[in-house]
Amino acid sequence: MNKAYIKLVPASVKQTMTIDELKEMLEYYKEITTKTGEQLDWPYGQAAFPYEMQDETNDNKRQLYLAAKQDRYHSIKLSIDEEQTLAADANEAPQTIIQLALTNQSTYGDKGKANELGKFLANKLQGELHLFNGRIMYYYKRK
């Protein structure tokens, strides 16, 4: 399974996140892309988010499963994890990670959409985006 993830750092807008909040952000993404499509007189909302959101529980952990509604896409899984990291005061602190995972059936279209969604979420949350190719994009102010 190929994975990308967003780390919520101390400079991020939020330090923690729930699946419901993630779902709200994706609904907002659908809403703004639909409005853009209306302005362009084109069904951009369907092209920008060709998925249906489903709640799924795996190993007693809630996650979002994005199931494709179009033939060039298949699925993306989003989950929220926590890891321990060293804070500025040298103590361990929890860090929230939003993970975007491609399944074995995912297509190149899914990978492109996962990158797009990752950039949108990282920008909104001012987080640190770790892309599928290992590169890192910083969406927060660094000192």
N, C-alpha and C positions, 0 to 999 in steps of 0.2 A: 504494500500500500504506500503510495506516494503522499507525503504530507508537507504542508506549509503551515506556519503558525504566526500568531500575533502575540507578542509579549506586552503586557501592561506594565510599564515602568513607572517609577516615582513621578516623572514629569507628565504622565498620561492624565487625561480628563477624569478617568475612573480607575480605581485600584482593583475592584472586583467586578464580576459580571455574572449574570445568570442566563440560563437558556431562554427564559422569557424575555429578558432585555435584548438578547441577541435576535430573537424572533421579531421584536418590535423594530429593531434597526433594519432588518431585511424587509419588513413591511414598508418602512419609510423609503428604502431604496426602490422598491417596486412602485411606490406612489410617485416619487420624483421622476423616475424614468417614464412612467405613463404620462405625466404632465408634459414632459419634454416631447414625447411622441405626439400629443395633442397639438402642441404648438407647431410641430413640423408636418402635421397631417399624415402621420405614418405610425403604425403600431409598434413603436419602439419599446414599450413596456414589455411586450411579449418576447421580443428579441433580446432585451437586456436581462430578463429573468425568466428563462424558459423552464422553470421548475415549479413543483408543488411541494410545499413544506409539510413534513410529517414528523411528529414526535416519535422517538424510538428509545427504548431502554436496552442498554447493552452492559452486562456485568454490573447491574444496579446503578448505572450511570445514565442520566438523560442526555440525549443528543438529538440534533436536528438532521433529518435525512431529506435531502433535496432530490426528489424524483423528477426526471425529465418529462416534459409534455411534448417534446419535439424529437424527431428521429435522429438528429446529429448529436444528441446529448444522452447521457444515461443517469449519472448520479454523483452527488457530492455529500460528504458527511461532515457536520460541524459539531464540535464538542468543546467543553470547557474543562481545563485541568488546572491544577496548582502545583508549583514546584517551590522548593526552598532555595532561596538565593541570599547572598550576603548583601546586607544593606550598607549604607554609607557609614554607619556606626559600628561596623564589623560584626553585627549580630545577624542571625539568620531571620529572614522574613519571608512570608509567603508571596509568591508572584503568580498572578493569574495569566493563563495562556489560552488563547482561542485557537483551536486547531481546525484546519481545513484539510480533509483527507479525501483522496480519490480512491475509489474501489477498483478492483481488478477489471470491472466492466466499463469503467469511465473512459471517455473519449478525449481527444485533443481539444474538442470544444469545451468539455467540462473543465479541463486544465486552464484554458483561457478564461472561462467564467470564474473559476476559483481564484485566479490571480486578480481579476477585476474586483471581485467581492472582497478579497483580502486587502487590496489597496483602499477601497472605499471604507471598510471597517477601521483599518489602521489610521487613516486620515481623520475619521470622525472621533476616534478614541485617543488620537495622538500617541500611538504605540510604535512598537518596533516590529516590522514585518520581515519574517524569514521566509523567503520564496522557495519554491520547489527546487530550484537550481542551486540553493545554498547561499545565495546573495542576500544581503540585509538592506532594507530600506528604513530609514529613520524618519518618522513623522512627528517627532517632538523636538523641542528646542534643546539643543545640546550645548553644554558649556565649553 
